[in-house]
Amino acid sequence: MRKPIIAGNWKMNNTASEGAELVKALKPLVKEAKCEVVVCVPAIDIPAVKKAIHGSKIRLGAQNVHFAEKGAYTGEISANMLKEYGVQYVIIGHSERRAYFGETDETVNKRTLAALAAGLTPIVCIGESLEEREGGLTEKVLDNQIALDFQGIEDFSKIVIAYEPIWAIGTGRTATDEQANETIGYIRKRMKKVYAGKNVGKMRIQYGGSMNAKNCKGLMAQPEIDGGLIGGASLKPADFAAIVNFDK
Ligand code: PGA
């Protein structure tokens, strides 16, 4: 059985003190959570949020990591820097990074390998655009990301994939339960073929894109969906808690 994982992606929201307040409100609401609960916060919020989650089930995640161990990479943060602060997860290759910051399949792959080498759990985002879905290219796009983003990984039980159809992110337009289930099922099947013998069966695949307190139950009831990567709804403690407690 794969343990469900619900992760919040705060994106560029919440100062350190706002983040600490949010987590303080969230803590009692997710006390009984049976899934893994993660908040992926802006790097500068990490120390404050680390302190604020103390004594709870909430785990700490970052939103990006550089692939080099150290060196002349102005503005970047290494896996070891995150690790030393108690960060356990890191989002890699979010579509916003791919669209606005020149992230490529190659850099996604390098960052993923660096995160794994440092003992972090990468949450690697893949997914198609609206144009690609409407053009019948979804599987082709995913095949390409699958081939390039995960090269050199030996144990897929140590990574999480977030399937995020770009057209569903921040738009309020969620994939239907069946669409999300079918596409995630396709990803799993394809990865089992491409990365045979590398523990793909134990890898968790989340759905992401306008998941909220209302639609989470239907999505999480689907057999292929192992969790959610939550943007907007992770900024409101009650909404995020409702998703974490999808099984109540
Ligand atoms: P959203 O964002 O839930 O606001 O659509 C999801 C994401 O970008 O990870």
Residues whose N, C-alpha, C, O or C-beta is under 5 A from the ligand:
A	BS01	PGA	N9 A168 I169 G170 T171 G208 G209 S210 M211 L229 I230 G231 G232 A233
